């Protein structure tokens, strides 16, 4: 039973800073968040620009439920600056590498695995398929169950592993996210070719079209210190520069 909460971030990176930004998030920030907020890094990825905007990054953080999220918010925002004063230098450096982003809070499907479980299971992809689906208001939880029952067998024929399944909180229960670990680009391409040809009634693509109001799949690639790539949380020992907290 996954009772965690997740923060999902679409980040707009400036210039040629994507590699620096991903390292800044994982090595320089995540160890502090683990200690002070009980916040785990679920993943940091670079967006494959040919499938979405560029240069882009997706971050997902795992919080210890609603109570953990409340404590984390207080830790961050309980100051006149609305930022943790100890992270002033970190925020200043991050601001030089990004122009903004869009966040949302996510509720996991009860059966979706935590990041520690994913690392223990050795889940990893050469590439990841990130799907954003909108459904009629109130249908998000039911959609996730249909995805487990119907999409997992369909995608699994090509070796895709469902790493994450969430619905967006603080809204009308109409948005879902699925994250698939794809073994290699060839099996991504094989899936896409077969999926495009799936026009028969009863196929997952047909059922998705009949169920969803909108659907978008983009591709992501692990940052060097993303947990599913290295099988653990980032640590201070991963820092490659003299970063002072």
NORTALIN-V688239 format. One line per field, one symbol per residue. phi: phi as a letter, one per 40 degrees, with the letter a starting at -180 (. if undefined). Layout:
phi: ???
//
This chain:
phi: .cbcbbbbbcbcccfbccccccccccccbddcccccbfbbccibbcccdcbacacbbbbbbbbcgcccccccccdcbcadcfacdcbdccccccccbabiibbacbbccdcccccccccccgcabcabbbbbbbbddgcccccccccccbcdcccccbgcbccaabbccgabfbbbbbbbcbdaccccccccccccccbcdgcccccccccccaaabbbbbdcdbcdccbgaccbccccbbccbc
//
